């Protein structure tokens, strides 16, 4: 699956372990270990980038600023606005390949013909939350990072969605779901976009391959009697689309019927016309 509706983002070229990308008016070069090919860097923007992320041999890395660039700037996807900045570990605050999943969620919510509540776990800077809010859903946005939740709120304000029905929560996702079970709260859709590794607000450790299936199981009691969809994303090479599809088959489909699809998600590369794989998605949806 790939999205082709971006105007403010473009994956221009890939070569020698790096991406050449346009974020609005800014051109960035970021590392990507799966880019093992090394064709000549013919596009002139390779030599005109605003900044480049350089990895360190001891781990991590830093941004090298080459041309003037504001500390924060906005990019747009349809009616949604996202604040972008150069973060540690090469990130910018948004994963543009996920737009294909935002579009799926928007369509399912609009077509439901009824009020829809969404639980967005590991909500990061809120792109999926904003998409669901724009479609009219009520959203509970959960992330362990106070800074990411604050950033998500800023994106909602920039998008004109701050007044919509949304709860912003800084919490460990597993502990939050357990409490929702006890409270009897239910949701019509769940979006889960977990990191490969992370820590909760109190230092709780998260390891994707070890804990994801248990968390999916834990979510079953908080799905409403007639749920719309369950979306599971992964950036870990250890979890293929088929593995996540199997997980949803053993849990959500076994309880509610419906159907499952899974695929790699990717971004079209302007220079070659090919698609760079950027992660995996598995989606359960009702009939």
Secondary structure, 3 states (H helix, E strand, C coil): CEECCCCCEEEEEEECCEEEEEECCEEEEEECCCCCCCCCCCCHHHHCCCEEEEECCCCCEEEEECCCCCCCEEEEECCEEEEECCCHHHCCCCCHHHHHHHHHHHHHHHHCCCCCEEEEECCCCCHHHHHHHHCCCEEEEEECCHHHHHHHHHHHHHCCCCCCCEEEEECCHHHHHHHHHHHCCCECEEEEECCCEEECCCCCEEEHHHHHHHHHHHHHHHECCCCCEEEEEECCCCCCHHHHHHHHHHHHHHHHCCEEEEEEEEEEECCCCCEEEEEEEEEEECC
